[in-house]
């Protein structure tokens, strides 16, 4: 059976025409030292001559993040290994949508060069200078909100004791349970979580955002330091604390995230939010629901 690809124009509910039968996606690639990667669009393209992001039509088998990565490699020769996806924001038009995927460079593997006819130039632009460029209208409208989230991670702080609760069995059973939790969190970190499911209502336009969390799993006992799954760091808790208290004793006096990160703590105690400097707290039951939705129990 022939399955059409996503190339084509859509007559949108908003009254305009857009490229991409299944929507479109673009990559907002940020480098802490070089700025954000902008594409000067070739004259024959929609709003040709303007500056915007590498990207294009989403194909039927792709997620928006996959489409943004594929289009970016086609247009700039920057491979997916050269960046880490942090979040995405979707501009929903009804019969069409545009998703901006925010990513940050990893090392210096991102060396963009013009590789096809869709762009006439690629340039790293300091965020403060972006608005001075003649931008594509859609990107221009989204840029202020996008700029506010550049290079900002979502750190999900998970205390194994709180999430697993009291369990029968000895040290080995405990270590096994922590290891399984770590593996399931690694899957969650690769799937992405809607901001609303993280309790991040305070983030501007939160309903439009999805985050790929950086998970910090805090585990005392024999599982600590036994290695990390992708995106999941296991940090060894200080012993001597009890229950939820370990959340605070792990990183005394400091917020367990970098400045600018969004911090969501999984805890049963709303009072911990202030102690941790967390932007939101999530109940263990809510985390289990997310894990059950993306990984087999
Ligand atoms: Zn539209």
Boltz pocket constraint, residues with backbone or C-beta under 6 A from the ligand:
constraints:
  - pocket:
      binder: B
      contacts: [[A, 12], [A, 13], [A, 14], [A, 15], [A, 16], [A, 18], [A, 93], [A, 96]]
      max_distance: 6.0
